[in-house]
Amino acid sequence: RPEVALADVLRPAPAGLRVAPATVDLAVAPADLQRRLRGVGLWQTVLRPKLQAAADLDLLLLDCPPSLGELTMLALVAADEVAIVTSCELTAFDAMQDLIACIDLARSPGLNPALRSLGILPTMYDARSLHCRQVLELLRRHYPDAVPQTVIRRTIKLADAYARNLPITEYDRQGEVTEAFRRLAREVLYVAQPA
């Protein structure tokens, strides 16, 4: 809704975070957005000013739905940077090509030509799986400058943390996957990754 500010919907969460929780209303949001903004022109740009007004936040992450519809385009046009998070599966690799095309579209003049990439971040990696190893190799071969050295391995700890509604950094503070996330954050936040 145009009249709602981000500060109005932020809620406290563990580890000093604040979240703007989604509701089931997002299921019909794309059609509703198009109806409300029909004729406005460049409706994809309406989210950006709301996010820029949130000056008291150190970092603002937009977690997009696993689809390439209007909500994802709104986020891409509003963002300063984008990270492509993908599981180490061939179906995810194929779907990622469509996401990269959406990112290129979001970089169009009049939308968000300054959108920068943090790279392609492989997750759900299992070194015992030949399939995972082959997909990681494929990612690194096709996008050599975009894939960081650190990959996030598949572990039950992430599912356990999710089930307890805790960030992994709280659930397993010194665990291997927590350390991997810290390494990955340092790697992508301090070295620009093309994509």
N, C-alpha and C positions, 0 to 999 in steps of 0.2 A: 504494500500500500504506500502511496506517495507520502502520506502524512506521518508515517511511523519512522522514527529515527532508530539507528542501530543501538544507541544507548538504552532505548526503551525496551529492547528485547534481550539484552545480555543478561545471563544468569551466572552466578558463581559456580565453579567446578573445582575438583581436586587440583592440587599442585599450583594454586594461584592463577588458574586459567579462568576465563569467562567464555561462555558459549552462547550462541544464538540458536536455540534448539529448533529443529524442523518440526513441522506438523503434517498431518495427513493432507492438509490443504495444498501442499506442494504437488500432489498427484494431479491436480487440475490447474495448477498455476500457469503452465505454458499457454493453454487456450485462453485463460482469463487475462493474462498479460497482453496477448495479442488483441483481444477485444477492447481492453481499456486504453491501449496505446495506439490503436489503429489511427492512422492519419497524423500521428505526432511526428513521424520521421525519425530514423535512427533510434528506435525504441531500445535497442541493445545498450545504449549508453546511460540509461536511467539509474543504474546501480552505482556507478563510479562516484558521483558526488556524495552519496550517502556513506560510502566507505572512507572517502577522504576526510569527511567531517569527524571521524572517530580518531581524533588526534591524541587521545590519552592512551592509546594502545601501542605497545612496542612492536607487535607483529600481528597481522590479521591473516588467518588462513581460511580460505574458502574450500570446503570439501564438497566437490561436485558429485551429482548422481552418476551412476555408471551408464550414462547415455549421452548422446551428442545432440540434445535438443536445445530449446531456448534457454533453459536455466544454465546450462554449461556455457553457452555463448554469452549470456549476461555476465557470468563470472570471468570469462576470458577477456571481455572488453573492459571490465572494471579493474582487473588485476595489473600490478606492476610486473610481476614475475609468475611463471607457471612451471610446475614440476610435473612430469609425466610419471606417475607411479604405476608400475605394471608387474603382474605376476610373471614368473618364469614359465609360461606356457605358450604354445604356438598360437592358440586362439587369441590370447591377450596381445601377442605380437601383431597379429593381423588386425585386430581392432585398434591398436595403437596408430596404425597408418591413417585411419579415419580421424583420430584425435589430432594428429599432426596437421592434417588438412584443415581442421577447424581452427587450430592455432594460427595457421597461415591466413585463413579468412579473417580472424579477429585482428590480425596485424594490418588489415586494409586501411588505406587513408580514410579518415573520418571516423574510424572505430578506435583501434588501439595500436598504431604502428610502432610504438615504443615497447611493446610487450617483450620482456626478456625471458629466456629459458634458464631454469636451474638444472636442466638435464633430464635424463631418463633414469628413474630409480627402480631397479629390480627388487622385487620382494618375493616371498613365498619360495625361496630358493632351497632346494634339497640337493646337496652335492652327491648323494647316493643315486639320484635319478639321472639316467642318461638324457632323458628328455629335457630336464631343467638345465643340465650342463650345455646341451646343444642350443637351447634358446638363449642362454646367457652369452654364448659364443656368437650367436647370430646378432644379438643386440650390439655387442662390442665390435663386430665386423662392420655392420651397417651404420653405426653411429659411434665411431671410435672416440670422438671428443665429447660425447654427451653422456656416456655411462661412467659413473664414478667407480673407483676400486671397491668401495664398500657395498656389499649387497646384504639385504635382510633375509636371514634364513628362516625357513619354516620351523616353528616351534609351538608347542602346546602352551607355553607361557603367555603368548599373545592372546590366545583364546581364553585362558584363565583370567587374565587382566580384564578383558572385555566383559566376561561374565560377572566380574565383581565391580564393573563400572569404574575402573581405575586406569589411569595411564600406566603404561609399562614401566615408566620411570619411578612410579610409586609402588607398584606391585612387586617388581623385582629390581630394586635399585642398583645393585652391582652385578646383575646377570649379564650373560654374554650378549643377548639380544639388545638389552638396554645400552650396553657399551657400543654395539654396532650402530644403533640409532644416533648416539652421540657423535661417533666418528663420521657417520654419513652427514649429519647436520653441519659439522665443521667443514667437511669436504665440499658440500654444495653451496653453503652460504659464503664461503670465502674464496671460491674459484668459480667464475662464471662458466656455465656449460652451454655450448651451442646446441640447438636442435631445430 
